[in-house]
Amino acid sequence: MSTEDNKALVHRFEEEVWNGRDPSQVEKFFTADHVFRAAGSPPLDREGHREMIAEFQRAFPDGRTTSEDLLAEGDKVAQRWSYHGTHRGAFQGIMPTGREVTLTGISIWRFDGDKIVESWHEINTLGLMQQLGVTPAPSQDATTTV
């Protein structure tokens, strides 16, 4: 597949699975041995990735993902994305807060033919936890000495 085809596949994944709210569609996009890697988390197989998406969709039922940038070279696509939603369901043990949140991240997707075989993700989970009120945000008047 061309780099443009790969970018189009990432965009379709975003629209059909995330924004279309249908995590059962991951098989269309990922190989059976797909590995999802995110900083600070154990790797997930395709089923684990599907369940992670489903958990987000239950917790943030109005959530929408937007690709801010898609860059491709060879068999990889880099995606800078944002996710906006309202916390209306339990999420990682956090009861619903009703807060609107914005989560941002960068993902790198590697292709094998017309499917994604592995992916790496840097996700601003600290920012998400601060928006949910679980982790305090840095004080505006705090002085830092380096």
C-alpha positions in Angstrom: 0.0 0.0 0.0 1.1 3.6 -0.6 1.7 6.1 2.2 -1.5 7.8 1.2 -3.4 4.5 1.5 -1.9 4.0 5.0 -3.0 7.5 6.1 -6.5 6.8 4.7 -6.6 3.6 6.7 -5.7 5.4 10.0 -8.4 8.0 9.2 -11.0 5.2 8.5 -10.0 3.5 11.8 -10.6 6.8 13.6 -14.0 7.4 11.9 -15.4 3.8 12.0 -14.0 2.5 15.4 -13.6 5.6 17.6 -16.1 8.1 16.2 -18.4 5.4 14.8 -18.4 3.9 18.3 -17.8 0.4 17.0 -14.8 -1.3 18.6 -15.8 -4.6 17.1 -14.4 -3.3 13.8 -10.8 -3.5 15.0 -10.3 -6.8 13.1 -10.8 -4.8 9.8 -7.7 -2.7 10.7 -5.3 -4.8 12.7 -3.5 -8.1 12.1 -4.3 -11.0 14.4 -0.9 -10.5 16.1 -1.2 -6.7 16.4 0.7 -5.2 19.4 -0.4 -1.9 21.0 2.3 -0.2 23.1 1.8 2.8 25.3 4.3 4.4 27.6 3.7 3.2 31.2 1.4 0.3 30.2 1.9 -3.3 29.4 1.5 -4.2 25.7 -2.0 -5.1 24.5 -2.9 -7.6 21.9 -5.7 -6.9 19.4 -8.4 -7.9 21.8 -6.9 -5.8 24.6 -6.8 -2.8 22.2 -10.5 -3.4 21.4 -11.4 -3.5 25.0 -9.4 -0.4 25.8 -11.4 1.5 23.1 -14.7 0.1 24.5 -13.8 1.3 28.0 -13.2 4.8 26.7 -16.4 4.8 24.8 -18.4 3.6 27.9 -16.7 6.3 30.1 -16.9 9.1 27.5 -20.0 8.3 25.5 -19.9 11.5 23.5 -16.1 11.2 22.9 -14.7 12.1 19.4 -11.2 11.8 18.1 -9.7 14.2 15.6 -6.4 13.7 13.7 -4.5 17.0 14.0 -1.7 15.7 11.7 -1.0 12.5 9.7 2.5 12.0 8.4 3.6 8.9 6.5 6.9 7.4 5.4 7.5 3.8 4.3 5.4 1.4 6.3 4.6 3.9 9.1 2.1 6.7 9.8 2.6 9.2 12.6 -0.6 10.7 13.9 -1.0 13.6 16.3 -4.6 13.4 17.7 -7.0 14.8 20.2 -9.9 13.2 21.9 -12.8 15.3 23.4 -15.6 13.9 25.6 -17.6 14.1 28.8 -16.9 11.8 31.7 -20.2 10.1 32.1 -19.2 6.5 33.0 -16.7 4.8 35.3 -13.1 5.0 34.0 -10.2 3.1 35.5 -12.1 3.1 38.9 -12.9 6.8 38.7 -16.7 7.4 39.1 -18.3 9.8 36.6 -17.4 13.4 37.2 -19.5 15.0 34.4 -16.4 17.0 33.4 -15.5 17.7 29.8 -12.0 16.6 28.9 -9.5 16.8 26.1 -6.9 14.0 25.8 -4.0 14.4 23.4 -1.4 12.0 22.0 0.9 10.9 19.3 0.6 7.5 17.7 2.8 5.7 15.3 1.2 2.9 13.3 3.2 0.3 11.3 1.6 -1.5 8.4 2.0 -5.0 6.9 0.0 -4.9 3.7 -3.4 -3.4 4.3 -3.5 -3.8 8.1 -1.8 -2.4 11.1 0.6 -4.8 12.7 1.9 -2.7 15.6 1.5 0.7 17.1 3.2 2.9 19.7 1.4 5.6 21.6 2.4 8.6 23.8 -0.7 9.7 25.6 -1.1 12.6 28.0 -2.7 10.6 30.7 -1.4 13.0 33.4 -3.4 15.8 31.8 -6.5 13.6 31.6 -6.2 12.7 35.3 -5.8 16.4 36.2 -8.9 17.3 34.2 -10.8 14.5 36.0 -9.7 16.0 39.4 -7.8 12.8 40.4 -4.3 14.4 40.2 -3.8 18.0 41.2 -2.7 20.4 38.4 0.4 22.4 39.1 -0.1 25.6 41.0 -0.1 28.7 38.9 1.9 30.6 41.5 4.4 27.8 42.2 8.0 28.8 41.8 10.3 26.2 40.3 14.1 26.3 40.6 16.2 24.3 38.3 
